[in-house]
Amino acid sequence: MRPLLALLLLALAACARVPGAEAYLARAHALHRQADAAQAAHQPAQAQAALEQLVELAPPASLEEDERLTVQRDARARLASVLLAQGQPQPAYAQAQAGLALGGPDDVFAAALLEAHGRAAEALGRDAEAVADYHRALRIDEALLGADGGAP
């Protein structure tokens, strides 16, 4: 009977961690929706504010590492793009740089961060850096789509 009780306690402990992760992901989703609505209403400052809240939102320990990276890298890429659209390349550069510093796989989020970083670098007159960022983003996109551009 003791092993069953230990197993039950372990299961309960695991369940206790999940709501924190679920609440975090729900809040992240809500902030993305808020940013989407603000962008659709041509209110970039409100979109920026929502995305800044998302960037500052602390992930719970119960959140899986890949989910944490996905949320944080996506938020920073979106925020960098919003900042660039508002003519703020220096903070956009910093947000993209922070997103890249998180690490993670060469995926769509890495490509988005590199593209935003490249656009910011270009706006700041750092042309060689921009070219390197665009090239790396393109290589990631090609790898994700396949060398033939995703054609059947």
C-alpha positions, 0 to 999 in steps of 0.5 A, spaced: 500 500 500 505 504 501 508 504 494 501 506 491 501 512 496 507 514 494 505 514 487 499 518 488 503 523 492 508 524 486 502 524 481 499 530 486 505 534 486 506 533 479 499 536 478 500 542 483 505 544 478 501 544 472 496 550 474 502 555 474 504 553 467 497 553 465 496 560 468 502 563 465 501 560 458 494 563 458 496 570 460 501 569 455 496 568 450 491 573 453 497 578 452 498 576 445 491 577 443 491 584 446 497 586 442 494 583 436 487 587 437 492 593 438 495 592 432 489 591 428 486 598 431 493 601 429 495 603 436 502 601 436 503 603 443 498 599 446 501 593 442 508 595 445 505 595 452 502 588 452 508 585 449 513 589 454 508 585 459 509 579 456 517 579 456 517 581 463 512 576 465 516 571 469 515 563 467 514 558 473 519 553 474 513 548 472 514 550 465 517 546 460 524 549 457 522 548 450 515 552 452 519 557 456 523 558 450 518 559 445 514 564 449 520 568 450 523 568 444 516 569 440 515 575 445 521 578 444 521 577 436 514 581 436 516 586 440 522 588 436 518 588 430 513 593 433 519 597 435 521 597 428 515 599 426 515 605 430 522 607 428 525 605 434 531 601 432 535 601 438 530 598 443 528 593 437 536 591 436 536 590 444 530 586 444 532 581 438 539 581 441 536 579 448 531 573 444 537 571 441 541 570 447 536 565 450 539 560 445 534 555 443 534 551 436 534 554 429 527 554 428 522 559 426 523 563 432 530 564 431 529 566 424 524 571 426 529 574 431 535 574 426 530 577 421 528 583 426 535 583 429 538 584 422 532 590 420 534 593 426 542 593 425 540 595 418 537 601 421 542 603 425 547 603 419 550 596 421 550 593 414 555 587 415 551 585 421 544 586 418 547 581 412 549 576 416 543 576 420 539 575 414 543 570 411 543 566 417 535 567 418 534 565 410 539 558 412 534 557 417 528 558 413 531 554 407 532 548 412 525 548 415 522 548 408 527 544 405 532 546 400 527 546 394 523 552 398 517 547 400 515 545 393 512 538 393 
